[in-house]
């Protein structure tokens, strides 16, 4: 099992590196206060991370409510 997970991790890293190499072209990003040129792969990675963070922040209240409900039900059960 450990070999399989190591193999999967190696494959994922190689896939990520090849993606970054293929998308190394510079793109211009226009902010409200300026302009910056960055590699496309860095932009895509940044947007992916931002989406994950926003998704976690949005789902946190629901997760908190469900944990409180689970605790209440466990106390009622005994």
N, CA, C and O atoms as a Tripos MOL2 file, in Angstrom:
@<TRIPOS>MOLECULE
protein
  312   311    78     0     0
PROTEIN
NO_CHARGES

@<TRIPOS>ATOM
      1 N           0.8270   -1.1930    0.0000 N.3       1 UNK1
      2 CA          0.0000    0.0000    0.0000 C.3       1 UNK1
      3 C           0.8740    1.2600    0.0000 C.2       1 UNK1
      4 O           0.5640    2.2380   -0.6790 O.2       1 UNK1
      5 N           1.9490    1.2240    0.7560 N.am      2 UNK2
      6 CA          2.8400    2.3770    0.8380 C.3       2 UNK2
      7 C           3.5320    2.6290   -0.5040 C.2       2 UNK2
      8 O           3.7280    3.7780   -0.9000 O.2       2 UNK2
      9 N           3.8930    1.5720   -1.1880 N.am      3 UNK3
     10 CA          4.5270    1.6980   -2.4950 C.3       3 UNK3
     11 C           3.5420    2.3050   -3.4920 C.2       3 UNK3
     12 O           3.9200    3.1390   -4.3140 O.2       3 UNK3
     13 N           2.2880    1.8870   -3.4170 N.am      4 UNK4
     14 CA          1.2660    2.4110   -4.3130 C.3       4 UNK4
     15 C           1.0450    3.9040   -4.0870 C.2       4 UNK4
     16 O           0.9270    4.6610   -5.0510 O.2       4 UNK4
     17 N           0.9880    4.3340   -2.8420 N.am      5 UNK5
     18 CA          0.8000    5.7560   -2.5720 C.3       5 UNK5
     19 C           2.0300    6.5650   -2.9840 C.2       5 UNK5
     20 O           1.8910    7.6910   -3.4610 O.2       5 UNK5
     21 N           3.2170    6.0180   -2.8100 N.am      6 UNK6
     22 CA          4.4360    6.6910   -3.2470 C.3       6 UNK6
     23 C           4.4620    6.8030   -4.7710 C.2       6 UNK6
     24 O           4.8700    7.8300   -5.3140 O.2       6 UNK6
     25 N           4.0340    5.7640   -5.4470 N.am      7 UNK7
     26 CA          3.9640    5.7840   -6.9000 C.3       7 UNK7
     27 C           2.9480    6.8310   -7.3810 C.2       7 UNK7
     28 O           3.2150    7.5640   -8.3330 O.2       7 UNK7
     29 N           1.8100    6.8980   -6.7350 N.am      8 UNK8
     30 CA          0.7880    7.8840   -7.0890 C.3       8 UNK8
     31 C           1.2950    9.2990   -6.8500 C.2       8 UNK8
     32 O           1.0660   10.1780   -7.6810 O.2       8 UNK8
     33 N           1.9750    9.5380   -5.7410 N.am      9 UNK9
     34 CA          2.5290   10.8580   -5.4320 C.3       9 UNK9
     35 C           3.5790   11.2550   -6.4620 C.2       9 UNK9
     36 O           3.6080   12.4060   -6.9000 O.2       9 UNK9
     37 N           4.4370   10.3280   -6.8510 N.am     10 UNK10
     38 CA          5.4460   10.5970   -7.8740 C.3      10 UNK10
     39 C           4.7900   10.9530   -9.2020 C.2      10 UNK10
     40 O           5.2240   11.8840   -9.8800 O.2      10 UNK10
     41 N           3.7520   10.2190   -9.5740 N.am     11 UNK11
     42 CA          3.0250   10.4950  -10.8090 C.3      11 UNK11
     43 C           2.3790   11.8770  -10.7540 C.2      11 UNK11
     44 O           2.4200   12.6140  -11.7390 O.2      11 UNK11
     45 N           1.7830   12.2360   -9.6170 N.am     12 UNK12
     46 CA          1.1390   13.5420   -9.4770 C.3      12 UNK12
     47 C           2.1550   14.6810   -9.5750 C.2      12 UNK12
     48 O           1.8750   15.7080  -10.1930 O.2      12 UNK12
     49 N           3.3260   14.5070   -8.9720 N.am     13 UNK13
     50 CA          4.3660   15.5370   -9.0410 C.3      13 UNK13
     51 C           4.8640   15.6890  -10.4750 C.2      13 UNK13
     52 O           5.0270   16.8080  -10.9600 O.2      13 UNK13
     53 N           5.1030   14.5800  -11.1490 N.am     14 UNK14
     54 CA          5.5480   14.6430  -12.5450 C.3      14 UNK14
     55 C           4.4940   15.2880  -13.4410 C.2      14 UNK14
     56 O           4.8290   16.0570  -14.3430 O.2      14 UNK14
     57 N           3.2480   14.9830  -13.1990 N.am     15 UNK15
     58 CA          2.1650   15.5920  -13.9590 C.3      15 UNK15
     59 C           2.1230   17.0990  -13.7070 C.2      15 UNK15
     60 O           1.9320   17.8740  -14.6440 O.2      15 UNK15
     61 N           2.2980   17.5220  -12.4560 N.am     16 UNK16
     62 CA          2.3040   18.9420  -12.1230 C.3      16 UNK16
     63 C           3.4750   19.6740  -12.7460 C.2      16 UNK16
     64 O           3.3180   20.7910  -13.2390 O.2      16 UNK16
     65 N           4.6490   19.0590  -12.7290 N.am     17 UNK17
     66 CA          5.8410   19.6820  -13.3290 C.3      17 UNK17
     67 C           5.6730   19.8050  -14.8430 C.2      17 UNK17
     68 O           6.0140   20.8350  -15.4240 O.2      17 UNK17
     69 N           5.1530   18.7670  -15.4770 N.am     18 UNK18
     70 CA          4.9530   18.8420  -16.9290 C.3      18 UNK18
     71 C           3.8940   19.8920  -17.2700 C.2      18 UNK18
     72 O           4.0130   20.5760  -18.2860 O.2      18 UNK18
     73 N           2.8720   20.0250  -16.4430 N.am     19 UNK19
     74 CA          1.8500   21.0520  -16.6540 C.3      19 UNK19
     75 C           2.4700   22.4470  -16.5590 C.2      19 UNK19
     76 O           2.1700   23.3190  -17.3740 O.2      19 UNK19
     77 N           3.3330   22.6540  -15.5640 N.am     20 UNK20
     78 CA          3.9890   23.9510  -15.3890 C.3      20 UNK20
     79 C           4.9110   24.2690  -16.5630 C.2      20 UNK20
     80 O           4.9920   25.4190  -16.9940 O.2      20 UNK20
     81 N           5.5950   23.2720  -17.0740 N.am     21 UNK21
     82 CA          6.5010   23.4900  -18.2100 C.3      21 UNK21
     83 C           5.7090   23.8220  -19.4690 C.2      21 UNK21
     84 O           6.0930   24.7090  -20.2310 O.2      21 UNK21
     85 N           4.6080   23.1120  -19.6900 N.am     22 UNK22
     86 CA          3.8060   23.3610  -20.8840 C.3      22 UNK22
     87 C           3.1000   24.7140  -20.8460 C.2      22 UNK22
     88 O           2.8070   25.2780  -21.9000 O.2      22 UNK22
     89 N           2.8240   25.2440  -19.6630 N.am     23 UNK23
     90 CA          2.1000   26.5000  -19.5220 C.3      23 UNK23
     91 C           2.9800   27.5820  -18.9110 C.2      23 UNK23
     92 O           2.5590   28.2800  -17.9890 O.2      23 UNK23
     93 N           4.1780   27.7190  -19.4110 N.am     24 UNK24
     94 CA          5.1060   28.6930  -18.8530 C.3      24 UNK24
     95 C           5.0270   30.0520  -19.5510 C.2      24 UNK24
     96 O           5.8030   30.9520  -19.2280 O.2      24 UNK24
     97 N           4.1120   30.2130  -20.4920 N.am     25 UNK25
     98 CA          3.9660   31.4930  -21.1800 C.3      25 UNK25
     99 C           3.5210   32.5760  -20.2030 C.2      25 UNK25
    100 O           2.7460   32.3130  -19.2830 O.2      25 UNK25
    101 N           4.0110   33.7820  -20.4060 N.am     26 UNK26
    102 CA          3.6370   34.8940  -19.5470 C.3      26 UNK26
    103 C           2.2770   35.4440  -19.9770 C.2      26 UNK26
    104 O           2.0040   35.5920  -21.1690 O.2      26 UNK26
    105 N           1.4430   35.7380  -19.0070 N.am     27 UNK27
    106 CA          0.1590   36.3810  -19.2590 C.3      27 UNK27
    107 C           0.1280   37.6810  -18.4660 C.2      27 UNK27
    108 O           0.7380   37.7890  -17.4020 O.2      27 UNK27
    109 N          -0.5760   38.6450  -18.9870 N.am     28 UNK28
    110 CA         -0.6900   39.9390  -18.3280 C.3      28 UNK28
    111 C          -1.9510   39.9500  -17.4750 C.2      28 UNK28
    112 O          -3.0440   39.6670  -17.9640 O.2      28 UNK28
    113 N          -1.7910   40.2760  -16.2070 N.am     29 UNK29
    114 CA         -2.9170   40.3720  -15.2820 C.3      29 UNK29
    115 C          -3.0910   41.8410  -14.9310 C.2      29 UNK29
    116 O          -2.1670   42.4780  -14.4250 O.2      29 UNK29
    117 N          -4.2700   42.3770  -15.1990 N.am     30 UNK30
    118 CA         -4.5640   43.7790  -14.9190 C.3      30 UNK30
    119 C          -5.3130   43.8670  -13.5830 C.2      30 UNK30
    120 O          -6.4530   43.4170  -13.4670 O.2      30 UNK30
    121 N          -4.6580   44.4490  -12.5900 N.am     31 UNK31
    122 CA         -5.2990   44.7150  -11.3020 C.3      31 UNK31
    123 C          -5.9130   46.1070  -11.3690 C.2      31 UNK31
    124 O          -5.7030   46.8380  -12.3360 O.2      31 UNK31
    125 N          -6.6640   46.4670  -10.3490 N.am     32 UNK32
    126 CA         -7.2310   47.8050  -10.3200 C.3      32 UNK32
    127 C          -6.1500   48.8670  -10.1300 C.2      32 UNK32
    128 O          -6.3170   50.0130  -10.5470 O.2      32 UNK32
    129 N          -5.0490   48.4830   -9.5030 N.am     33 UNK33
    130 CA         -3.9940   49.4600   -9.2190 C.3      33 UNK33
    131 C          -2.7160   49.1940  -10.0060 C.2      33 UNK33
    132 O          -1.7210   49.8870   -9.7920 O.2      33 UNK33
    133 N          -2.7080   48.2460  -10.8800 N.am     34 UNK34
    134 CA         -1.4860   47.9690  -11.6260 C.3      34 UNK34
    135 C          -1.6220   46.8030  -12.5860 C.2      34 UNK34
    136 O          -2.6970   46.2340  -12.7730 O.2      34 UNK34
    137 N          -0.4960   46.4740  -13.1830 N.am     35 UNK35
    138 CA         -0.4190   45.3920  -14.1670 C.3      35 UNK35
    139 C           0.8080   44.5510  -13.8370 C.2      35 UNK35
    140 O           1.8510   45.0760  -13.4490 O.2      35 UNK35
    141 N           0.6660   43.2280  -13.9990 N.am     36 UNK36
    142 CA          1.8010   42.3520  -13.7410 C.3      36 UNK36
    143 C           1.7690   41.1980  -14.7280 C.2      36 UNK36
    144 O           0.7000   40.7120  -15.0980 O.2      36 UNK36
    145 N           2.9550   40.7630  -15.1530 N.am     37 UNK37
    146 CA          3.0700   39.5960  -16.0320 C.3      37 UNK37
    147 C           3.5640   38.4220  -15.1960 C.2      37 UNK37
    148 O           4.5940   38.5090  -14.5260 O.2      37 UNK37
    149 N           2.8060   37.3120  -15.2460 N.am     38 UNK38
    150 CA          3.1660   36.1090  -14.4980 C.3      38 UNK38
    151 C           2.9520   34.8940  -15.3950 C.2      38 UNK38
    152 O           2.1790   34.9600  -16.3510 O.2      38 UNK38
    153 N           3.6330   33.7780  -15.0940 N.am     39 UNK39
    154 CA          3.4160   32.5510  -15.8780 C.3      39 UNK39
    155 C           1.9770   32.0290  -15.7100 C.2      39 UNK39
    156 O           1.3810   32.1320  -14.6380 O.2      39 UNK39
    157 N           1.4570   31.4840  -16.7730 N.am     40 UNK40
    158 CA          0.0860   30.9700  -16.7620 C.3      40 UNK40
    159 C          -0.1000   29.8840  -15.7100 C.2      40 UNK40
    160 O          -1.1320   29.8410  -15.0400 O.2      40 UNK40
    161 N           0.8870   29.0080  -15.5590 N.am     41 UNK41
    162 CA          0.7540   27.9230  -14.5830 C.3      41 UNK41
    163 C           0.6680   28.4670  -13.1550 C.2      41 UNK41
    164 O          -0.0540   27.9100  -12.3290 O.2      41 UNK41
    165 N           1.3900   29.5390  -12.8570 N.am     42 UNK42
    166 CA          1.3270   30.1440  -11.5240 C.3      42 UNK42
    167 C          -0.0490   30.7680  -11.2980 C.2      42 UNK42
    168 O          -0.6080   30.6680  -10.2060 O.2      42 UNK42
    169 N          -0.5900   31.4060  -12.3280 N.am     43 UNK43
    170 CA         -1.9300   31.9890  -12.2240 C.3      43 UNK43
    171 C          -2.9830   30.9120  -11.9720 C.2      43 UNK43
    172 O          -3.8550   31.0810  -11.1190 O.2      43 UNK43
    173 N          -2.9040   29.8220  -12.7020 N.am     44 UNK44
    174 CA         -3.8760   28.7350  -12.5260 C.3      44 UNK44
    175 C          -3.7510   28.1260  -11.1330 C.2      44 UNK44
    176 O          -4.7620   27.8540  -10.4860 O.2      44 UNK44
    177 N          -2.5340   27.9120  -10.6700 N.am     45 UNK45
    178 CA         -2.3260   27.3670   -9.3270 C.3      45 UNK45
    179 C          -2.8560   28.3170   -8.2620 C.2      45 UNK45
    180 O          -3.4770   27.8760   -7.2950 O.2      45 UNK45
    181 N          -2.6220   29.6070   -8.4270 N.am     46 UNK46
    182 CA         -3.1200   30.5910   -7.4690 C.3      46 UNK46
    183 C          -4.6310   30.6200   -7.4010 C.2      46 UNK46
    184 O          -5.2060   30.6950   -6.3150 O.2      46 UNK46
    185 N          -5.2810   30.5610   -8.5610 N.am     47 UNK47
    186 CA         -6.7440   30.5530   -8.5970 C.3      47 UNK47
    187 C          -7.2880   29.2640   -7.9820 C.2      47 UNK47
    188 O          -8.3140   29.2920   -7.3030 O.2      47 UNK47
    189 N          -6.6190   28.1450   -8.2080 N.am     48 UNK48
    190 CA         -7.0310   26.8760   -7.6050 C.3      48 UNK48
    191 C          -6.9530   26.9450   -6.0850 C.2      48 UNK48
    192 O          -7.8830   26.5320   -5.3930 O.2      48 UNK48
    193 N          -5.8530   27.4610   -5.5710 N.am     49 UNK49
    194 CA         -5.6840   27.5730   -4.1140 C.3      49 UNK49
    195 C          -6.7080   28.5410   -3.5370 C.2      49 UNK49
    196 O          -7.2880   28.2710   -2.4850 O.2      49 UNK49
    197 N          -6.9400   29.6660   -4.2120 N.am     50 UNK50
    198 CA         -7.9320   30.6250   -3.7520 C.3      50 UNK50
    199 C          -9.3280   29.9930   -3.7050 C.2      50 UNK50
    200 O         -10.0840   30.2350   -2.7650 O.2      50 UNK50
    201 N          -9.6640   29.2010   -4.6970 N.am     51 UNK51
    202 CA        -10.9570   28.5180   -4.7200 C.3      51 UNK51
    203 C         -11.0980   27.5170   -3.5820 C.2      51 UNK51
    204 O         -12.1690   27.4050   -2.9840 O.2      51 UNK51
    205 N         -10.0350   26.7920   -3.2800 N.am     52 UNK52
    206 CA        -10.0670   25.8400   -2.1650 C.3      52 UNK52
    207 C         -10.2730   26.5650   -0.8500 C.2      52 UNK52
    208 O         -11.0740   26.1370   -0.0190 O.2      52 UNK52
    209 N          -9.5440   27.6770   -0.6530 N.am     53 UNK53
    210 CA         -9.6600   28.4370    0.5940 C.3      53 UNK53
    211 C         -11.0640   29.0060    0.7450 C.2      53 UNK53
    212 O         -11.6500   28.9230    1.8250 O.2      53 UNK53
    213 N         -11.6140   29.5840   -0.3240 N.am     54 UNK54
    214 CA        -12.9710   30.1300   -0.2590 C.3      54 UNK54
    215 C         -13.9840   29.0190    0.0160 C.2      54 UNK54
    216 O         -14.9140   29.2130    0.7990 O.2      54 UNK54
    217 N         -13.8170   27.8710   -0.6120 N.am     55 UNK55
    218 CA        -14.7190   26.7390   -0.3580 C.3      55 UNK55
    219 C         -14.6690   26.2710    1.0890 C.2      55 UNK55
    220 O         -15.7060   25.9570    1.6730 O.2      55 UNK55
    221 N         -13.4820   26.2210    1.6720 N.am     56 UNK56
    222 CA        -13.3660   25.8230    3.0750 C.3      56 UNK56
    223 C         -14.0140   26.8400    3.9980 C.2      56 UNK56
    224 O         -14.6900   26.4700    4.9580 O.2      56 UNK56
    225 N         -13.8120   28.1240    3.7100 N.am     57 UNK57
    226 CA        -14.4040   29.1710    4.5420 C.3      57 UNK57
    227 C         -15.9250   29.1200    4.4700 C.2      57 UNK57
    228 O         -16.6010   29.2750    5.4870 O.2      57 UNK57
    229 N         -16.4600   28.9060    3.2850 N.am     58 UNK58
    230 CA        -17.9100   28.8610    3.1110 C.3      58 UNK58
    231 C         -18.5150   27.6220    3.7760 C.2      58 UNK58
    232 O         -19.6210   27.6970    4.3120 O.2      58 UNK58
    233 N         -17.8190   26.4960    3.7530 N.am     59 UNK59
    234 CA        -18.3710   25.2640    4.3210 C.3      59 UNK59
    235 C         -18.1640   25.1490    5.8280 C.2      59 UNK59
    236 O         -18.7570   24.2720    6.4570 O.2      59 UNK59
    237 N         -17.3440   26.0040    6.4200 N.am     60 UNK60
    238 CA        -17.0540   25.9020    7.8520 C.3      60 UNK60
    239 C         -18.2980   26.0430    8.7290 C.2      60 UNK60
    240 O         -18.4620   25.2380    9.6460 O.2      60 UNK60
    241 N         -19.1980   27.0300    8.5020 N.am     61 UNK61
    242 CA        -20.3800   27.1150    9.3800 C.3      61 UNK61
    243 C         -21.2500   25.8620    9.3600 C.2      61 UNK61
    244 O         -21.7450   25.4370   10.4030 O.2      61 UNK61
    245 N         -21.4390   25.2740    8.1930 N.am     62 UNK62
    246 CA        -22.2400   24.0460    8.0990 C.3      62 UNK62
    247 C         -21.5590   22.9060    8.8400 C.2      62 UNK62
    248 O         -22.2190   22.1490    9.5510 O.2      62 UNK62
    249 N         -20.2600   22.7760    8.6820 N.am     63 UNK63
    250 CA        -19.5090   21.7390    9.3830 C.3      63 UNK63
    251 C         -19.6110   21.9240   10.8910 C.2      63 UNK63
    252 O         -19.7820   20.9510   11.6250 O.2      63 UNK63
    253 N         -19.5080   23.1580   11.3520 N.am     64 UNK64
    254 CA        -19.6090   23.4500   12.7850 C.3      64 UNK64
    255 C         -20.9930   23.0740   13.3110 C.2      64 UNK64
    256 O         -21.0960   22.4660   14.3770 O.2      64 UNK64
    257 N         -22.0550   23.4220   12.5880 N.am     65 UNK65
    258 CA        -23.4190   23.0760   13.0060 C.3      65 UNK65
    259 C         -23.5970   21.5620   13.0840 C.2      65 UNK65
    260 O         -24.1930   21.0560   14.0340 O.2      65 UNK65
    261 N         -23.0840   20.8390   12.0930 N.am     66 UNK66
    262 CA        -23.2360   19.3860   12.0880 C.3      66 UNK66
    263 C         -22.4820   18.7330   13.2390 C.2      66 UNK66
    264 O         -22.9650   17.7590   13.8170 O.2      66 UNK66
    265 N         -21.3060   19.2540   13.5800 N.am     67 UNK67
    266 CA        -20.5700   18.7040   14.7200 C.3      67 UNK67
    267 C         -21.3030   18.9620   16.0230 C.2      67 UNK67
    268 O         -21.3300   18.0960   16.8980 O.2      67 UNK67
    269 N         -21.8970   20.1350   16.1640 N.am     68 UNK68
    270 CA        -22.6690   20.4430   17.3770 C.3      68 UNK68
    271 C         -23.8850   19.5230   17.4810 C.2      68 UNK68
    272 O         -24.2180   19.0450   18.5650 O.2      68 UNK68
    273 N         -24.5360   19.2800   16.3620 N.am     69 UNK69
    274 CA        -25.6870   18.3780   16.3360 C.3      69 UNK69
    275 C         -25.2670   16.9530   16.6970 C.2      69 UNK69
    276 O         -25.9820   16.2680   17.4290 O.2      69 UNK69
    277 N         -24.1330   16.5060   16.2000 N.am     70 UNK70
    278 CA        -23.6250   15.1730   16.5260 C.3      70 UNK70
    279 C         -23.3360   15.0590   18.0150 C.2      70 UNK70
    280 O         -23.6790   14.0490   18.6300 O.2      70 UNK70
    281 N         -22.7170   16.0650   18.6030 N.am     71 UNK71
    282 CA        -22.4630   16.0470   20.0420 C.3      71 UNK71
    283 C         -23.7490   15.9780   20.8480 C.2      71 UNK71
    284 O         -23.8480   15.2400   21.8280 O.2      71 UNK71
    285 N         -24.7570   16.7820   20.4070 N.am     72 UNK72
    286 CA        -26.0420   16.7690   21.1160 C.3      72 UNK72
    287 C         -26.7010   15.4020   21.0180 C.2      72 UNK72
    288 O         -27.2360   14.9030   22.0070 O.2      72 UNK72
    289 N         -26.6710   14.7970   19.8510 N.am     73 UNK73
    290 CA        -27.2880   13.4700   19.6900 C.3      73 UNK73
    291 C         -26.5310   12.4070   20.4780 C.2      73 UNK73
    292 O         -27.1520   11.4980   21.0290 O.2      73 UNK73
    293 N         -25.2050   12.5000   20.5460 N.am     74 UNK74
    294 CA        -24.4330   11.5480   21.3320 C.3      74 UNK74
    295 C         -24.7310   11.6820   22.8170 C.2      74 UNK74
    296 O         -24.7800   10.6780   23.5280 O.2      74 UNK74
    297 N         -24.9320   12.9160   23.3020 N.am     75 UNK75
    298 CA        -25.2950   13.1040   24.7140 C.3      75 UNK75
    299 C         -26.6700   12.5440   25.0140 C.2      75 UNK75
    300 O         -26.8760   11.9410   26.0670 O.2      75 UNK75
    301 N         -27.6250   12.7360   24.0940 N.am     76 UNK76
    302 CA        -28.9670   12.2190   24.2950 C.3      76 UNK76
    303 C         -28.9800   10.6980   24.3020 C.2      76 UNK76
    304 O         -29.7650   10.0900   25.0300 O.2      76 UNK76
    305 N         -28.1300   10.0820   23.5110 N.am     77 UNK77
    306 CA        -28.0940    8.6260   23.4060 C.3      77 UNK77
    307 C         -27.5360    7.9880   24.6520 C.2      77 UNK77
    308 O         -27.8900    6.8610   25.0010 O.2      77 UNK77
    309 N         -26.6740    8.7010   25.3130 N.am     78 UNK78
    310 CA        -26.1720    8.1540   26.5670 C.3      78 UNK78
    311 C         -24.7810    7.8870   26.5930 C.2      78 UNK78
    312 O         -24.2600    7.4230   27.6070 O.2      78 UNK78
@<TRIPOS>BOND
     1     1     2 1
     2     2     3 1
     3     3     4 2
     4     3     5 am
     5     5     6 1
     6     6     7 1
     7     7     8 2
     8     7     9 am
     9     9    10 1
    10    10    11 1
    11    11    12 2
    12    11    13 am
    13    13    14 1
    14    14    15 1
    15    15    16 2
    16    15    17 am
    17    17    18 1
    18    18    19 1
    19    19    20 2
    20    19    21 am
    21    21    22 1
    22    22    23 1
    23    23    24 2
    24    23    25 am
    25    25    26 1
    26    26    27 1
    27    27    28 2
    28    27    29 am
    29    29    30 1
    30    30    31 1
    31    31    32 2
    32    31    33 am
    33    33    34 1
    34    34    35 1
    35    35    36 2
    36    35    37 am
    37    37    38 1
    38    38    39 1
    39    39    40 2
    40    39    41 am
    41    41    42 1
    42    42    43 1
    43    43    44 2
    44    43    45 am
    45    45    46 1
    46    46    47 1
    47    47    48 2
    48    47    49 am
    49    49    50 1
    50    50    51 1
    51    51    52 2
    52    51    53 am
    53    53    54 1
    54    54    55 1
    55    55    56 2
    56    55    57 am
    57    57    58 1
    58    58    59 1
    59    59    60 2
    60    59    61 am
    61    61    62 1
    62    62    63 1
    63    63    64 2
    64    63    65 am
    65    65    66 1
    66    66    67 1
    67    67    68 2
    68    67    69 am
    69    69    70 1
    70    70    71 1
    71    71    72 2
    72    71    73 am
    73    73    74 1
    74    74    75 1
    75    75    76 2
    76    75    77 am
    77    77    78 1
    78    78    79 1
    79    79    80 2
    80    79    81 am
    81    81    82 1
    82    82    83 1
    83    83    84 2
    84    83    85 am
    85    85    86 1
    86    86    87 1
    87    87    88 2
    88    87    89 am
    89    89    90 1
    90    90    91 1
    91    91    92 2
    92    91    93 am
    93    93    94 1
    94    94    95 1
    95    95    96 2
    96    95    97 am
    97    97    98 1
    98    98    99 1
    99    99   100 2
   100    99   101 am
   101   101   102 1
   102   102   103 1
   103   103   104 2
   104   103   105 am
   105   105   106 1
   106   106   107 1
   107   107   108 2
   108   107   109 am
   109   109   110 1
   110   110   111 1
   111   111   112 2
   112   111   113 am
   113   113   114 1
   114   114   115 1
   115   115   116 2
   116   115   117 am
   117   117   118 1
   118   118   119 1
   119   119   120 2
   120   119   121 am
   121   121   122 1
   122   122   123 1
   123   123   124 2
   124   123   125 am
   125   125   126 1
   126   126   127 1
   127   127   128 2
   128   127   129 am
   129   129   130 1
   130   130   131 1
   131   131   132 2
   132   131   133 am
   133   133   134 1
   134   134   135 1
   135   135   136 2
   136   135   137 am
   137   137   138 1
   138   138   139 1
   139   139   140 2
   140   139   141 am
   141   141   142 1
   142   142   143 1
   143   143   144 2
   144   143   145 am
   145   145   146 1
   146   146   147 1
   147   147   148 2
   148   147   149 am
   149   149   150 1
   150   150   151 1
   151   151   152 2
   152   151   153 am
   153   153   154 1
   154   154   155 1
   155   155   156 2
   156   155   157 am
   157   157   158 1
   158   158   159 1
   159   159   160 2
   160   159   161 am
   161   161   162 1
   162   162   163 1
   163   163   164 2
   164   163   165 am
   165   165   166 1
   166   166   167 1
   167   167   168 2
   168   167   169 am
   169   169   170 1
   170   170   171 1
   171   171   172 2
   172   171   173 am
   173   173   174 1
   174   174   175 1
   175   175   176 2
   176   175   177 am
   177   177   178 1
   178   178   179 1
   179   179   180 2
   180   179   181 am
   181   181   182 1
   182   182   183 1
   183   183   184 2
   184   183   185 am
   185   185   186 1
   186   186   187 1
   187   187   188 2
   188   187   189 am
   189   189   190 1
   190   190   191 1
   191   191   192 2
   192   191   193 am
   193   193   194 1
   194   194   195 1
   195   195   196 2
   196   195   197 am
   197   197   198 1
   198   198   199 1
   199   199   200 2
   200   199   201 am
   201   201   202 1
   202   202   203 1
   203   203   204 2
   204   203   205 am
   205   205   206 1
   206   206   207 1
   207   207   208 2
   208   207   209 am
   209   209   210 1
   210   210   211 1
   211   211   212 2
   212   211   213 am
   213   213   214 1
   214   214   215 1
   215   215   216 2
   216   215   217 am
   217   217   218 1
   218   218   219 1
   219   219   220 2
   220   219   221 am
   221   221   222 1
   222   222   223 1
   223   223   224 2
   224   223   225 am
   225   225   226 1
   226   226   227 1
   227   227   228 2
   228   227   229 am
   229   229   230 1
   230   230   231 1
   231   231   232 2
   232   231   233 am
   233   233   234 1
   234   234   235 1
   235   235   236 2
   236   235   237 am
   237   237   238 1
   238   238   239 1
   239   239   240 2
   240   239   241 am
   241   241   242 1
   242   242   243 1
   243   243   244 2
   244   243   245 am
   245   245   246 1
   246   246   247 1
   247   247   248 2
   248   247   249 am
   249   249   250 1
   250   250   251 1
   251   251   252 2
   252   251   253 am
   253   253   254 1
   254   254   255 1
   255   255   256 2
   256   255   257 am
   257   257   258 1
   258   258   259 1
   259   259   260 2
   260   259   261 am
   261   261   262 1
   262   262   263 1
   263   263   264 2
   264   263   265 am
   265   265   266 1
   266   266   267 1
   267   267   268 2
   268   267   269 am
   269   269   270 1
   270   270   271 1
   271   271   272 2
   272   271   273 am
   273   273   274 1
   274   274   275 1
   275   275   276 2
   276   275   277 am
   277   277   278 1
   278   278   279 1
   279   279   280 2
   280   279   281 am
   281   281   282 1
   282   282   283 1
   283   283   284 2
   284   283   285 am
   285   285   286 1
   286   286   287 1
   287   287   288 2
   288   287   289 am
   289   289   290 1
   290   290   291 1
   291   291   292 2
   292   291   293 am
   293   293   294 1
   294   294   295 1
   295   295   296 2
   296   295   297 am
   297   297   298 1
   298   298   299 1
   299   299   300 2
   300   299   301 am
   301   301   302 1
   302   302   303 1
   303   303   304 2
   304   303   305 am
   305   305   306 1
   306   306   307 1
   307   307   308 2
   308   307   309 am
   309   309   310 1
   310   310   311 1
   311   311   312 2
@<TRIPOS>SUBSTRUCTURE
     1 UNK1         2 RESIDUE 1 A UNK
     2 UNK2         6 RESIDUE 1 A UNK
     3 UNK3        10 RESIDUE 1 A UNK
     4 UNK4        14 RESIDUE 1 A UNK
     5 UNK5        18 RESIDUE 1 A UNK
     6 UNK6        22 RESIDUE 1 A UNK
     7 UNK7        26 RESIDUE 1 A UNK
     8 UNK8        30 RESIDUE 1 A UNK
     9 UNK9        34 RESIDUE 1 A UNK
    10 UNK10       38 RESIDUE 1 A UNK
    11 UNK11       42 RESIDUE 1 A UNK
    12 UNK12       46 RESIDUE 1 A UNK
    13 UNK13       50 RESIDUE 1 A UNK
    14 UNK14       54 RESIDUE 1 A UNK
    15 UNK15       58 RESIDUE 1 A UNK
    16 UNK16       62 RESIDUE 1 A UNK
    17 UNK17       66 RESIDUE 1 A UNK
    18 UNK18       70 RESIDUE 1 A UNK
    19 UNK19       74 RESIDUE 1 A UNK
    20 UNK20       78 RESIDUE 1 A UNK
    21 UNK21       82 RESIDUE 1 A UNK
    22 UNK22       86 RESIDUE 1 A UNK
    23 UNK23       90 RESIDUE 1 A UNK
    24 UNK24       94 RESIDUE 1 A UNK
    25 UNK25       98 RESIDUE 1 A UNK
    26 UNK26      102 RESIDUE 1 A UNK
    27 UNK27      106 RESIDUE 1 A UNK
    28 UNK28      110 RESIDUE 1 A UNK
    29 UNK29      114 RESIDUE 1 A UNK
    30 UNK30      118 RESIDUE 1 A UNK
    31 UNK31      122 RESIDUE 1 A UNK
    32 UNK32      126 RESIDUE 1 A UNK
    33 UNK33      130 RESIDUE 1 A UNK
    34 UNK34      134 RESIDUE 1 A UNK
    35 UNK35      138 RESIDUE 1 A UNK
    36 UNK36      142 RESIDUE 1 A UNK
    37 UNK37      146 RESIDUE 1 A UNK
    38 UNK38      150 RESIDUE 1 A UNK
    39 UNK39      154 RESIDUE 1 A UNK
    40 UNK40      158 RESIDUE 1 A UNK
    41 UNK41      162 RESIDUE 1 A UNK
    42 UNK42      166 RESIDUE 1 A UNK
    43 UNK43      170 RESIDUE 1 A UNK
    44 UNK44      174 RESIDUE 1 A UNK
    45 UNK45      178 RESIDUE 1 A UNK
    46 UNK46      182 RESIDUE 1 A UNK
    47 UNK47      186 RESIDUE 1 A UNK
    48 UNK48      190 RESIDUE 1 A UNK
    49 UNK49      194 RESIDUE 1 A UNK
    50 UNK50      198 RESIDUE 1 A UNK
    51 UNK51      202 RESIDUE 1 A UNK
    52 UNK52      206 RESIDUE 1 A UNK
    53 UNK53      210 RESIDUE 1 A UNK
    54 UNK54      214 RESIDUE 1 A UNK
    55 UNK55      218 RESIDUE 1 A UNK
    56 UNK56      222 RESIDUE 1 A UNK
    57 UNK57      226 RESIDUE 1 A UNK
    58 UNK58      230 RESIDUE 1 A UNK
    59 UNK59      234 RESIDUE 1 A UNK
    60 UNK60      238 RESIDUE 1 A UNK
    61 UNK61      242 RESIDUE 1 A UNK
    62 UNK62      246 RESIDUE 1 A UNK
    63 UNK63      250 RESIDUE 1 A UNK
    64 UNK64      254 RESIDUE 1 A UNK
    65 UNK65      258 RESIDUE 1 A UNK
    66 UNK66      262 RESIDUE 1 A UNK
    67 UNK67      266 RESIDUE 1 A UNK
    68 UNK68      270 RESIDUE 1 A UNK
    69 UNK69      274 RESIDUE 1 A UNK
    70 UNK70      278 RESIDUE 1 A UNK
    71 UNK71      282 RESIDUE 1 A UNK
    72 UNK72      286 RESIDUE 1 A UNK
    73 UNK73      290 RESIDUE 1 A UNK
    74 UNK74      294 RESIDUE 1 A UNK
    75 UNK75      298 RESIDUE 1 A UNK
    76 UNK76      302 RESIDUE 1 A UNK
    77 UNK77      306 RESIDUE 1 A UNK
    78 UNK78      310 RESIDUE 1 A UNK
